[in-house]
Amino acid sequence: MYSLPQPTHHPCNQVGKGSLIGNPVGFLDDSGMTVGKLYVRGWAIDPDTTSAITVHTYIDGNLMGATTANTYRPDVGTAYPGYGDNHGYYAEYTVGVGTHQVCTYAINTGAGDGNPQLPSCKSVQVVDPNPDYNGDGFSDLAILHQVTDGGADLHMLFGSTSPLSNSGTWLCSLAGSAGWSWSNMKAVTGDFNGNGYQDLAILAKRTDGGADVHVLYGGPGSSPLGNTTTITRSLPGPGWDWTKMKVTAGDTTATTSATSSCFTKLLTAERMSTSSSAARPRSAIPLPGYAVCRLRRAGTGRR
């Protein structure tokens, strides 16, 4: 009798590779969020059949559904000759905001004494995609309002059962005297530190033509986005050009760790110049919690 696979996701590293007896084996490779749904992805194989088997997904101890492990996984076929390549599984489920424990179980076929849990369960944090800056379950409206010194004041209208009706709206000042310029800001919302509260990232033009990335962090209570130290990283000119940047936010990378948080990443796309590229960054260097990349226009041949 061979032991069950050890907790490493590649089938070539499993105990008893190439020869199976009894219960199914497999792995939950990854679980995370995609387009508003929680997904599971992995592989499973039963020694008593070359056919695809069923995998059950449990979230927070509740059966969410069954899927057939029949997607193309040539690595599994290589590790277990004679069983074929179609033993991967993938499924998506609708879940609520919060941290969820995700486990998958391979359903035994033929000989064997159980339906083993596939290593390893994942902890997935689901955040509200709407801008809920204070975490009360209602979407809020942040407003950057130009002021006379050229900077901006940040105001907040809070969602509630009487939405956007709060009388006191001012949160903080981004003063022109401190270098802020209302006409040189680009803002985007996301949960950049993975704590479940939406944050406000502001791309502010630098004097050298580049940009500084500032983040105002969401939090509980009536005064979110109140941190005084805001700058997160600098994208200095002339390599970075604020006038040629567009900004968006999203979870641009996946994690395969057993305990994973959902972080929003800030993504900038800088327009490629047709002139000399000597001063431009060849590629962006991300800081922890952020991903920055370069895009090129198809057919230009520029990399």
Secondary structure, DSSP 8 states (H G I E B T S, - for coil): ------S-S-GGGSTTTT---SS-EEEEEEEEEETTEEEEEEEEE-TT-SS--EEEEEETTEEEEEEE--EE-HHHHHHSTTS-SEEEEEEEE---SEEEEEEEEE---SS-S---EEEEEEEEEE--SS--SSSSSS--EEEEEE-TTS-EEEEEE--SSSTT--S--EEEEE-GGGT--GGGEEEEEE-TTSSSS-EEEEEEE-TTS-EEEEEE---SSS--S--S--EEEEE-TTTS-GGGEEEEEE--S---SSEE----EEEEEE---SS--TTS-SS----TT--------TTS---
